[in-house]
Amino acid sequence: MASLNGSIYERELVALLSGNRKVVDKISKKLDFISRESYRHMEQNPFYVTRAAGSKGADIVAARYDVTFVIEVKSSLNQVLTFSSSSGKNQEQAERVGERCSKSGLFLTYAYRMKNANGDPWMMFRVPGNPKGNARRLYSILPEIEITKNNNYVMKWEKGLPLHSLMQYLKDSE
């Protein structure tokens, strides 16, 4: 059942980044005017978004004239998502994909969807990397996934950058 829910949220994020008006309206209806407008800006300036098949890489690649995101989508009812669960597979995947992104001058982004959240349910994070070119400026504004004393990744939802804030940053950078 978890993969079905994850798949639903992957499709939701694809629709948001692609500027799908119905999904943008649904997600942004509880937000303030400026946050809503940040999402609505996606309707005129959408990303080309594709879902990646399989579980060996990232879930989504989103590209636009000014930026490319390699995105892994996670969803939870909990405020904290630890990568050490599920036999460390999430940690291994994040490290592997993050390293591949770094070799390409990109970085791995995590989109954390809080189920039943008030306000913007999407928070964005970055995995440690070494991006090049335009990717560096986005890398610098996204909060880094925390690393525990045991060197495991952990995402705390409230410490992420709301997706509408990222969209506002991109809008202001045009």
Summary of the structure (lengths in Angstrom):
residues: 174
radius of gyration: 15.1
end to end distance: 40.2
largest distance: 44.1
contacts: 530
relative contact order: 0.17
helix: 43%
strand: 25%
